[in-house]
Amino acid sequence: MIIDVHAHWGPWFFTMDVAGATLPAMDRYGIDLAVVSASEAVIYDAPAGNRALAEALPDRCYGYVTVNPRRLADAERDLRTHLPGGRFVGVKIHTDYTGSPVTSPQLRDALELVAAHGVPALVHTWGTSVLDLARLCLDIPGLRVIAGHMGADGFRHAVEAARSCDRLYLEPCWSHFPAGRIAEVAAAVDPRQLLFGTDSTLIDPASAYGSVAAASLPADVAELVAWRNAAGLFGLPVG
């Protein structure tokens, strides 16, 4: 069993045709379930993308409600609309595309809203921002956050962040995978805080899949990373 907690549905603005590639990419790498956000919602119009995803959510996929921290009225409406059906299980926030850094008051307000709805949030992190996200998580009661890309080149900061807050989870996808990055992080943090993510369809799952496989994680840790932690975090029905 493999659950991808960082995946996408729909076309990108790049010159590549991946609009229908979500399920084929999952099939190629044996990914059983994925939690996806609409690319339109992430990069352009959150409410429109959320609506489109709700109407076409593929089998084996669960949805993120994409939230723009600078449009919280839209976010509140979308959370109330899409979460009750059970197919949307979390929130996606991209700090760069929305111009809402982790240290901004807008992101704090958005994460307080997420915590009130009781679902996890996948938040884009890079460099030292993962440390700021951990501080926010500690400040907001009940908040559970996934550090998307686990800080990318700041993965050693992600170790510190995860150690400081047990409600912060790490997922590894990145367009670069330095040798030993996954093994180093896995050896330094509670394995219950580790998840598997690919950034598909923006990035081919081969990148994350190969890096996690190359880490040669112990069998029990590999199982937690592959699906058990994600199933528990999102309350996914797995048999």
N, C-alpha and C positions, 0 to 999 in steps of 0.2 A: 504493500500500500504506500502510495506517495500522494501528499497533498501540497500543492503549490499555493502559497499564501500571497504571492505578488505576481499577478498576471493581468492581462488586459483583453478587452474585446473591442473590435471595430477598427476602422482605418486610422492610420497616422498621417501627419502632414508631410512625412518624408516621401521620397519617390520610391515607394515599394508597395506592393500589393499584398497585404497581410490581413485584410479585413475579415476573411473567412478562415484564418489559420489557427484559431484558438484550439479547437478540438484536434485537428491533424497534428499540431505540435505536441499536445498532450499524449496522443496515441503513439507518436514516434518514440517518446521517452518513458512510456509506461506510467504517466501521471494519471492517477485515478480521479482526483477531484482538484478543482482550482477555485480560488476566490479572486474574482476579476473586477476591475473597474472599467468603465467605458472610456476609451481614449478621448472621445469628444468632450466628456465631462471633465477630464483631467486638464486638457490643454485649451479649451475654448468656452464651453457653456455647460456648467455643472447640471442645472435642472434638465436641459434638453438631453444631455447624454445619459443622465439617470433614467429618464423616461424611456429612451430608446433601449437601454439595457433591460429595463423591466419588461418590455414587450418582447424581447428576443433572447432572454437569458438561456444559454445553451444547456442541454442536459450535462450533468456532472459538474456544473459550475454554480457557484454561489456568488452573490454580488456584494460589492462595496458601494455604499452611497457616497459619491464624491462630494466633498464639502469645500466651498470657497470661504475661507475665514473672513473675507471682506464683504460677504453677502450672507449674513447669518439668518436673515428672515427667510431666504430661499432654502438655506440648510435646514432650518427647523421644519419647514413645510415638507421638504423631501424626506427627512427622517420619519416624520409622522405618516407619510404616505407609503414609503417602501419597506420600512422595517417590520411592520406587523405581519406581512405575508409569509415570513420565514425564509424566503429565498435570498434576502439581503441580510448579511450577518455582521457587517462591520462598516467602518468609515475609512475613506481614503482622502488624505490631504497632501497635496504637493506644494511645498513651501515656496519653491522657486517660481513656478508658473503663476501662482497667485500673488506673488510679491509679499508673502507673509512669513518672514523668518521665524525660526523657533522662539526667538527672544521677543517677538512682537506681541503687543497686547491683543491683537486680532487672533493670533493662534491660541493664546491662553483662553480667550472667550470661546473659541471653537471647541477646544478640548474639554472645557467645562460642560458645554452642551453635549458632547459625545458621552462624557461620564454620566450625565443625567439620564441618558438613554440606555446605558448599561451594555454597550457593545465596545469591542476593541477598535482602535484606530491605527491604521498603517500610515506613518508619517515619513516623508522623504527626509533623510539625513545625509550629511556630508561633512567630513572633517570633524571639528570639535562640536558641531551642533548636536551631536548625539548626547553630549554631556548636559547641554541645556535642556534637552528633551527629558532626560532623567530627573533633573531638578523640577521640571513642570509636573512630571508624573508623581513625584513625592508630594508636591504641593496640592494636587487635586485629588481628593478622596475618591477611591474606587476606580480611578482611571487605569486602563490597561492599554499600553501602546506598543506597537511594533516599530522598531527603528529600521526603516527601509534602507537597504544596502549596508546595514550595520556600520554607517559612517563612511563607507567606501574606503578612501585612503586613510580615514581616521579610525580604522578597525581596532586599533589598540585603545583609543578613547572609548570605543564601544564596550570593551572589556570592563573598564572602570565604571561606565554608566550602568551596565547590567549588574555589577556587584553592588552598586549603591541603591538599586531599586528592583525588587523582585517582581514588580508589575510591568517591567520593561523587557520586551522580547527582541531578539536579533534575527534578522533574515539576511542572507549573504549576497543577493544578486548584485552584479556590477559588471561593466564592460571590460574591466581588468581583473585578473585573478592572480596576484603574486603567489608564488609557490609557498605553501605552508600556512597561508592566511587562515583557512578554515580550521586546520588542526590546532593552530595556536589559540584561536578564540575558544574552540571547544574544550581545550585542556584547562582554560582559565576561568570559565564561568559555569554556573549551575546548568547542567544539560537540559533541565526543564524550561529554560528560557531560550532555547534554540529552535528555529523554524527553518523550513525550506522554501525558497522563493527564487524565481527565474527571471522576472521582468519580461517574460513572453507576452505579447508578440513583438515587443520592441527589440528584444534580444533573443536569439535562439537559445532554448533551454540547455543546449549542449554545454554552454559556458558554466552555468551553476551546477548542472548535473555532474559534469566531469570533475569539477573542483571538489565537490563534496565526496565523490567516489574516491578521489585521489588522497583524501585526508585519512582514509583507512580507520574510520571511527570504530570503536568497540560496538559489537552488535546491539547491545542495549541502548547505547547513545544514538546509533544510527537510526534505530526504530523511533526513538523520541523525535529526532530531527525530521525524519521522513514523513511522519503523520500523527503520532500520538499527541504531541504537544498542540498541534494545530486543531485536531479534533476536539480536544478539551477546551482550548481557548475560544473556539467559535461555536461549540456545542453541536458539532456536525454528527449526523447519524452514520456511524460506520459499524459494520458487522464483523 
